[in-house]
């Protein structure tokens, strides 16, 4: 269910990528209910400035960091699921993107 929410979020222009930007209330609500729990549960332990970790050079706690990405490139490519490494990683479709 949460993986589907992440995919749905990425398909909506800018929802995942607008972590820091001013968002409309519906977009913010969607992000907080459906996307942030996935990031908290599955990503922040290794990819958060708050945890002082950036495995693979990747931080996921800001829009800028997601767009900049890490050693393998941008974590999020707005409006392009196939190039959004974060989506591929969450769905575990590429063994090279193990978490």
Secondary structure, DSSP 8 states (H G I E B T S, - for coil): -HHHHHHHHHHSTTTGGGSSS---HHHHHHIIIIIHHHHHHHTTTTEETTTTEEGGG---SSHHHHHH-BTTB-S--TT-GGG-HHHHHHHT--GGG--
